[in-house]
């Protein structure tokens, strides 16, 4: 039958790229045109409230046209340069801007390379944060295109510096990075309602990536790595008020290997990561609306109904840890490649990967429900993915 509430969010994406390359002994010049068409539709109906709520936005589409050029030069002794420019025209807002990027490598020796890069980027399709897109109590971030009302153009930059050591089938790589993203869309309320507004925040991300890789023989590679990531959402840039980003695991360790023979490749990787932060807008919302010195909003029964039974927790904000428990997963993949030949003018790859083969139960979040307190939410378990690539 027809439920009292219904929400639906769809994305359509079409992309065509044409690129031309010109190469000589010392340089390579690439230029081309990237065209993308995207459409977002959403439907929302809620008859549980005092008055029925109905929203319908369909066929909100936009075209993006991006001419680009990239130039690589290796003519100078020990130096490698790559410079690129990408212009972007976004039809919905009649916005045009240019995003330059640069990458520089310097060969300190035959086995030691220093590297650095900096670039500017833009994003037009994004998710609205701090948002419940239905009345069933399931958080589902809303996909939206930039229209300066429910979504905004995200403009950001990324800088990196690092070094690579390679010798005797060993590779050691280290990078330090810093990123910014401006105009991330935030919804001011926890439910979609008329009259509430969408506004923006900024985000900064920083960290270190370390990788050690060993080629055991012609068929086998092994690697081990570590990453540290930090991220903050900036609420008020003038007063520098910020909170930790919810979806960052600061410490990540991984170890893996790959085996290749003929057209087959099999790989596996085990990943261990510290848990997500609990210091989010979710807990801030509960603290702000709780009774003084209470630290929680006690579960409330529905109007004229019995107290809630099961399915939740009476955990208070004060009881939440700084981070959820650490998580780990074992991912495996296998692929088969069909090479291009003189008779066959195309090549193809077919692959299957399985995420979280051990099917671990990983707590990733606790969301607040007015009648249930904080409810546990767990990460997805066993998840297969099929990949098919055809190239000509």
N, C-alpha and C positions, 0 to 999 in steps of 0.2 A: 504493500500500500504506500500512499504518499506520506513521507515523514513530515513532522512539523517544521523542520529546518533542512536546508539543503545548500551546499556551497560547492562551486566548481570553478577551477582555474586551469586554463589551457594555454599552451605556447605552441606556435607554429614558426618554423625557422627554415629559411631558404638562403643558400649561399653559393655564389659563383665567383671564382677567382681566375684571372688570366694574367700570366707572368711571362716576361721575355728576359732572357739573359744574354750578356755579351762578355766574353772571357778572353783574357790573354795570359801571358806568363806571370804577370805581377798583380793583376787586379781582376775583379769581377764586378760587373754592374748589372743589377736586377731592377726592373721596374715593371709596374703593372697596375691593374685596377681590381679592387675588391668590392663586390656588390652584395649586400645582405638585405633581405626583407624579413621582418619579424612581426608577428601579430599576437596579441594577448587578449583573451576574453575571460570574463568572470561573471558568475551568476551567484546571487546570494538571496536566500529567502528564509525568514525567521518568523514563525507564528507563535513562539513560546512567550514572547514579551507581552506587555499590556496591549500594545498595538502592533499589528503585523508590520514587518520590515521587508522591503523588496528592493533589490538593486540588480540591475542588469546592464552590463557594459560589454558589448560585442564588437568585433571587427575594428578594434583599435590597433591599427598597424602603422608601421613606419619603415622607410627605406634608409639605408646607410650606404653612401658611396665614398670609397676610400682609394684615391690614387696613392701609390707608394713608390719609393725608390730606396735601394740599398747598395752601398758601395764598399767593397772590401779591397784592401791594399796590403801587399806583403813585400813591396819593393825596398823598403828601408831595412838596413841590417838590424836584426834582432827585434824589430817592431812589427806588430800586426794591428791594423786599424779596420774598424767596421763602423760606418756612419749611415744612418737611415733617417728618412723623413716619411711620415704618413699623414696625409691630410684627410679630414673626415667631415663629410656633410651629412647632417642628421635632419631628415625632412620634416619631422613633426614640429620641431622647434626652430627650423630654419637656421641651424647652428653650424658654423664651419670653423674648424680650428686645425692647427698643425702640431704634431707631436714628434719631436726629434729624439733620436736615440744614438748612443755612441758606446763602442766597446774597444778597449785597448789591451793588448797583451805585449809583454816584454820578456824576451828570453834571457834571463839572467845567466843561464848556462845551458848546455845541451839537455839537461834533465830538470831544470828549475824554471818555471814560468810564473811571472807576476801578472795579475789581471785586474781589470776594473771596468765598470760599466755604469751608465746612468741613462735613464729614459723617462719620458712622460707618457701616460696612458689614459684612455677614456673607456667608460662602460655605460651602455644605455639600457640594458636589461638587468634588473636587480631584484632583490627580495626586500620586503618590508619587515623590519624587526619589531619585536615586542608586540606580537599580534596574534589573536585567535581568529581564524577565518571561519569558525562555525560555533554553534552553541552546544556542541556535544562535549566540549572540554578537551579537544585535541588541538594542540598548537600546530599550525600549518602556515608557514610564512607565505605571504602573498607575492607571487611574481608579477611585476609591473614594468612597463616601459616608461622611460622618462617623458613626462608631460608637464613638469613643474607644478603638479598638483598632488598626484599620488606617487610620483617617482621623479627623481632628478638625475641629471647627468653626473656620474661619478668621475671625478678627475683626480688623478694620482700620479705619483712619481716613485721610482724605485732606483736605489743605488746599491752597488755591490763592489767589494774588493776582496781579493783572495790570492791564492797561490796553488800551483799544481807541481808535484814532483813525480817523475816517471823514470824508472830504471829497472832493468832486469825483470820485466813482467810485473812490476809493482807500480801502482798508481796511488798517490796520496793527494787528496784534494781538500782544500779548506776555503770557506767563504763566509764573509760577514755581510749582512744585508740590512737595509732600512727602507721601509715603504710607508707611504702616506696615501690615504684615500679620503677625499672630501665629498660631502653631500650624500652620505649614506642615509637612506630614508628610514625614519622612525615614526611609528603610529603612536599617538599620545594616549590612547586608551587600550584596554585589553580586549575589547570586542568591537566589531565593525558596527558603527552606528552613525546616522546622519549628524552632521554638525561638528563631528570631531575632525581634527586636522592631521595631515602628514607634515612632518618637519624633518630637518636634517641634522646629522652629527658627523664628526670626523673620526677617522681611525688611523692609528699608527701601529706598525708591526716591525719587529726587529728580531735578529737572531743570528745564530751561527750554525753552519752545516759542515760536518766532517765526514769524509769517506775514505776508506782504505780498500783497494781492490787488488786481487792477485789472480793472474792468469796461470793456472796450474799447468795446463797443456793446451793443445790446439782446440780441444773440445770443452774444457771446463774452466769456469770463472767462479771465484768466491769473493765475497765482499762483506764488510762490516761498517756500520756508520752510526753517527750520533747527531742529533739536531736539538738545538735549544731555540724555542720561539717564545716571544713575548708580544702581547698585543693589548692595546687600550682603546676604548671608545671615549672620545673627548666630547663632553656634554656642553661645556661653556669654554670657548677658547680664550675669552678675556680673563676669566678667573682660573683657567686651567683645571677645571673640575673634570675628572675622568673616572672610569671604572674599568675593571679588567674585562676583556672580551671573553665571552662564554665558551667559544669554540676553539680554544687554544690549549694544546697539551704541551707544557713547556719542555719536558724532557722526553725524547723519543730515541730508543735504541733499536737497531735492526741488524739482522745477519741473514745472508742469503747466498744462493749459488745458482748457476745456470750451466746446462749441459747441452751441447749442440753436436749433431751428427747428420751429415747429408742435409736433408731439407727439414729436419725436425729440431725443435728447441724446447727444452723443459726447464722451468725455473721454479724456485720456491724461496719464500722470505718469511722470517719470523720477526714480528714487531712487538715491542713492549713500550708503553707510553704512560706517563703520569696522567692522572685523571683530570677531567675538566674542572674549571673554577666554579664554585657555588656563589661567588659574589657577583650577582647579575642584577638586571633590572627587575627580574622576577622577585628576588628577595627584598630588593629596595621597595618595591610596590607593597609587599606584605608588611614590612616594617613601618612604612608611612601610613598605612591604613589600620594598623593594630591599635588596640587600646594602650594607653600610657603604661610603661613598665611591664607590658605583657609579653612582647616579643613574638606574638603569633596571633592569628585570627582563628578563634576556635570554630570547629565545625558547627554549622547551623542547619537544622532540619528544614525541609521545604515547608511552605505555608500550609499549615493544617495536616502535615504528614508526619510519619515516624522518623526517629533519628536515622542517619545513614548507617548502613550495615556493610562493613568490609570494603575491600577494594581500595582503601586509602591508608593514610597514616596521619597521626596527630603530631608529627614532628614540627617543632617550632623553628623559627629562624635562628635562635640562639643555639639550637642543637645541631645545626648543619655544620659539617666540617669545612675547612677552607677549600678542600678539593675532594672530589669523589675518588673512589678507589682506582688504582692503576688498572689499565686494560692491556690485553695482549691478543694477538691473532696470528694465525699461520695461513698465508696465501700461497696458492700454487697456480701455475699456468702451463699450457702446452700449445705449441703452434706448428703449423706445417706451411712451407712456402713453395709455391709453384713459380719457377723462374721464367723470365722472358727468354725466348729463343728466336732464331731467324724465321722460323715458320710461325711461331706464336708471338704476336706483337704485344702481348699483355702479360702481366705478372699478377699474382694474387697471394694473399696470406689468410689462413683460416686458423683461428685460435679459440681456446676455451680457458677461462680463468675462474677460480673459485676463491672467494674472499671468506676469511674466517672458517677455514676447514675444520677447526676443532670445535666450532659452534659454541664459543664461550658466551656466557651471560655477563654482559658488561653494563654496569650502571653508568649512565651518562648524564642524567638530569633528574631533578625532582621539581615538579611544577605544582603550583598552589591551586587548590580547588576550594571554593568557599565552604562547601559542605563536607569536605574530606580531608582538609589539611594538605600536606605535601604528599604527592603521589609519585612513586618511583617510575622512571622511564628508562628502558634498556636499549642498547644499540642493536642493530640488526645482526642476526646470527649468520647462518650459512647462506651465501649469496653467489650463484653462478652467473657468469657473463659470457656471451658469445660475440666474437669479433670476426668480421669478414671485410677484407680490403682488396679492391681490384684496381690496378694501375695500368695505364697505357701510355 
